[in-house]
Amino acid sequence: MTPTKMRRAAALVLAALCLTALCGCQLRLTLGDPFSWEDLSKTQEVQVIPGGTGDAVQTITGEAELEAFVAGLEVEQWQLTGLPEGAEVSGAFRLTQLETLKLGQPAAERQRLEICTLLAYEGLPCLTVEAAGLQLHFQIPPEAQAHLAQYL
């Protein structure tokens, strides 16, 4: 390989690395990475929506309240399961966060992005997570079910 070709190859590799570093956050949104449980800890707002209403009756935004909400879910004890026949939704919890502030973007123009929606069921220790176009059903501990029920 000639020195000129080596310089061109090095320049291309350097340009690719720079683009990756500059656009890394945008690639996640564009490529539609799947939902991550770590996203729950990034929650900045939880809208509590009782079943059948479609409207939020409560919005949780305080840092301590959000930490208590997420901790009460006991995610580490969830087990993937099927949804029982005849399960009725008792309410939903829409978890959101503000988009990352981009260079030159006014803070007031940031949009609220949905992390996921949690669907709770009447009298069942089950929960559905809707995120990234997927629905996953989980069996949750009775304590987590009671924790969610207190908001509905």
Secondary structure, DSSP 4 states (H G I P E B T S, - for coil): --HHHHHHHHHHHHHHHHHHHHHHHHHHHHHTPPP-GGGGGG--EEEEEETTT-S-SEEE--HHHHHHHHHHT-GGG-EE-PPPTT--EEEEEEEEEEPPPPTT--GGGPPEEEEEEEEEETTSSEEEEEETTEEEEEE--HHHHHHHHTT-
